[in-house]
Amino acid sequence: MSHHSRTRRRFADRALDEYPLPDLNPYLKLHLEYGPPVLTAEQAGTFEGRWSDAFPSDQPLHLEIGSGNGFFLAGMAARHPDRNWLGIEIRFKRVILCARKIQAAGVSNARIARYDAWWMDDLFGPGSVSALYVNHPDPWEKARHEKNRLMGTYFAGFAARALKVGAEFRLKTDHLVNVDGLERAVEGLPLEVVARVEDFGANGTPWEAEDDIRTNYQSKFEKRDEPVHALLLRRVPGEAPPRPPQVD
């Protein structure tokens, strides 16, 4: 059964023995023992409806999906200490790299959780997220792989459910297929397109320039003189689609 159906157990309930042994992937064991700012899948799953408890202060929750090496997450947490910053990353090694970036930045308002982006409804109730960020998601460029693209129907529905009215969803990508896919997916949802910018290196970002913290991927594309694109959405009043069902 495809993970897109969302009719499976919560991601946190999947046994770690499905993954490589710790001696083959030392980051698996390390992420389990790391402690804050790392949250394991099991720990993250306990915070639905009370994410302020994961941070020292009760502040608006800003969510980044696919935090990679942590440049954006740590940089934004340092730039905006009045917000709580949560990153989601599936790879054990990248979780640790993010944690180290957070610690090097000396911030206490950031956490990195190991979780799967296709299971976000496990973690966030309606109107619980104050802003959403996705930087350089995998484009899955071939037509036969379109079902694997995160920037599609499921994620658009999740954003409509999780975001507060007035909250922004910022997509930054090197592939227009992600922009096009997300723009199509939000049709009929309470998400409006505020701005679409192709090659924002030439045309400027649709958000504050100071918030365009370079990710590792973005730096690589800019060095090759390849364009990076952006889509800015806003949650508007209206009914979100129902949460997909799950089974025990």
Number of C-alpha atoms within 10 A of each C-alpha: 7 9 10 16 12 18 14 17 14 20 18 20 12 13 8 12 8 7 11 11 12 13 9 9 13 13 19 21 13 15 21 15 12 14 11 17 22 24 25 21 22 17 13 20 19 14 15 14 12 13 20 15 10 20 18 11 13 15 16 16 22 23 24 23 22 25 29 26 21 25 18 24 31 30 20 21 23 19 14 12 14 14 19 25 25 25 27 26 23 17 16 20 18 21 32 25 18 28 28 17 19 26 15 10 14 13 17 19 25 31 25 29 28 25 27 18 15 17 21 20 22 20 21 21 17 16 15 19 21 21 22 21 19 17 21 22 19 16 20 16 14 7 7 8 10 15 13 16 19 21 25 20 17 21 21 24 21 22 29 27 25 23 28 19 18 14 21 24 25 19 21 24 23 23 19 19 17 26 24 14 18 22 20 14 18 21 13 11 19 21 28 17 16 12 14 18 18 19 17 15 14 10 10 14 23 16 13 8 9 9 13 14 16 14 19 14 15 19 13 12 13 14 8 9 10 13 17 22 22 25 24 22 23 23 25 17 13 12 10 20 15 10 15 14 11 12 8 7
